[in-house]
């Protein structure tokens, strides 16, 4: 199932796999790395010896597991469930 829009949310359609129309010059100046900040909870889990799980997640990130369309769709579905369950 492909998610193409979120009705009534005021959020633009999600198109994670759309090809960029950026020129070659723009692509040269674009940042080449992403950055993630870990919460205090995540840092404490790492320090508490739960490194097996952390290693598994890092391995999946490095292998591109989370970039697969089916994985992205599942993540989006779970985020949407969380958003819908938020109380105003």
Secondary structure, DSSP 4 states (H G I P E B T S, - for coil): ------TTS-PPPP-TTPPP---HHHHHHS------PPPHHHHHHHHTT-HHHHHHHHHHHHHTGGGSHHHHHHHHHHHHHHHHT---
